[in-house]
Amino acid sequence: MGEGLKVAVVGATGAVGNMMIKVLEERNFPVKQLKLLASKRSAGRKLQFRNSEIEVQELTESSFDDVELALFSAGASVSRKFAPIAASKGCVVVDNSSAFRMEPDVPLVVPEVNPYALKHHKKIIANPNCSTIQMVVALKPLQDAAGIKRIIVTTFQAVSGTGQKAIFELEEQVKAWVHGKQLEPKVYPHQIAFNCLPHIGSFLDNGYSEEEMKMVNETRKIFEDNSIQVSATTVRVPVFYGHSESINVELKNPLTPDDVRDLLEKAPGVRVIDDPGSFKYPLPLDVAGSDITFVGRIRKDISVDNGIAMWVVADNIRKGAATNAVQIAEILQKESLI
Amino acid sequence: MGEGLKVAVVGATGAVGNMMIKVLEERNFPVKQLKLLASKRSAGRKLQFRNSEIEVQELTESSFDDVELALFSAGASVSRKFAPIAASKGCVVVDNSSAFRMEPDVPLVVPEVNPYALKHHKKIIANPNCSTIQMVVALKPLQDAAGIKRIIVTTFQAVSGTGQKAIFELEEQVKAWVHGKQLEPKVYPHQIAFNCLPHIGSFLDNGYSEEEMKMVNETRKIFEDNSIQVSATTVRVPVFYGHSESINVELKNPLTPDDVRDLLEKAPGVRVIDDPGSFKYPLPLDVAGSDITFVGRIRKDISVDNGIAMWVVADNIRKGAATNAVQIAEILQKESLI
């Protein structure tokens, strides 16, 4: 495969793992050798990368002996077990699970926001949660320009965030409905077709869900600012790809909606689509397949001083997961941090 | 039809008008005579009420000559023209459109919240917007107990709020998708199936939509408290029936989540479903067909002092429109205000 790194994708047959392979190819990441790893059940399947078919291998302790960079997306328990093994063998891990995100020694990185956090990594780097990534990309210019005091966010999250099984579940429920039938939910505790579930992840003692508290804790860690107050409500909606977020942000200093549009138009990884009178605002159906974070409905939050309301949409599997991980890998490679 | 009032339903063939007829029957409203009115196009259709079929008549200026109570749900322009005509003939109008809601002389009433506003009506009474109704029902006990300073709300609104055509549009788009096709949107500017549209009503100069500003202005009028600050983001989602709302409310005085649950459990028209660890929270699919406003996910808003976050769901065609109008009529009838 030419010059480059010996790379592994762990969880290669999942929704995010699959997309990681695609994004490595699209962005022409310098891959010398690609190893695809998954559970025993998926071993033997063949996946396309560039012009070759690669057989998926079972993930074992020796999988990382000849790997320099591993992108993990196989769930927190797999990461907890295998990422330290990979790191002990000199492999640098970019982990998409929640396993290490809040570890003080582990950089939690969104390339448009805090690339500098990569500098002193100790072989394991964490990819933030999908709903956090798109929010901090959109809020970074506001934090720099005016300082963020408080964020209220409500999410509209696509089923692809749960994985392939959930995409299949929504498909099957909709097909059953068209044929006058009803299917028992399996992946979610309730039917997702034609419904909204205010439930992502387990619930904690404070009444928030894990997903909601990720948006609080990860935002503070990425911005390195524990004074930012965050309250999140995360909701699963019957959408396949693309998370949408309704954000009300209270700033320390005033910014007009025009200021915010100007800042966001110059911000890396952001596109402003904001002409609602002409029916132009970001939509999950439109952003699927893109690596950009889209922002619209930018207006003064009329309920508070220095408030801004906005609508932020991104492809949760790409920018929310696979692309962000590959972008991290690109910096590591370019800055010789691997 | 026995004892009671001579009643008309204007817009009888629409989604809300149809439900008004059903709710009048279900709640055994004292109807002596029922006149069903609609546009010329719908005249001649027959609709069931109790044991008889009633033919829909064309709405004209003389339609109200023998009517004591008219429930209007045929859009703002029809109300603007015909409600004053009806009133001038001595008929009391309960109007579901936005035409008169903000008129100082017109009571804007949610029976669980401000029934007293009916006392001095001048023949026209306005039914609030669906998304406002369920919010104020859930917030009334908090306003009474602790005072509301600020409300941030994001809605997940069902297509039935737009009417029969929109229900049909979502159905047809989903059927087309199952057959591998795509349909041009007609009712909405974009596909609603598998999408979220942050656009309900026209957009105003301040960047908010009409629907969003209704939630601001109507809430203040119903609570008779212009000090309440509100910012709303209203979003159409691919759900048939049932609006959901993510609400963050900042109170003047502290209330714990348990206080809020206690208050809401005692509140009229409210049911608390709040055991998320056991998968119990209100869902639009579950509340369709009910007249109750359901509240769950009650927790401290951890981003502010005296903050409460909650999830509020109600059937937008029933409590959000038809039932609320019939409840108003019930008070008018019982208190001899007709």
Interface residues (C-beta under 8 A of the other chain):
Chain A: R150 I151 I152 T154 F156 V174 K175 W177 V178 P189 H190 Q191 F194 N195 C196 L197 P198 H199 S202 F203 N206 G207 Y208 S209 V216 Q229 V230 S231 T233 V235 V237 P238 V239 F240 S244 S246 N248 P257 P276 G277 F279 Y281 L283 P284 L285 G296 R297 I298 R299 K300 D301 I302 S303 V304 G307 A309 W311
Chain B: R150 I151 I152 T154 F156 V174 K175 W177 V178 P189 H190 Q191 F194 N195 C196 L197 P198 H199 S202 F203 N206 G207 Y208 S209 V216 Q229 V230 S231 T233 V235 V237 P238 V239 F240 S244 S246 N248 P257 P276 G277 F279 Y281 L283 P284 L285 G296 R297 I298 R299 K300 D301 I302 S303 V304 G307 A309 W311
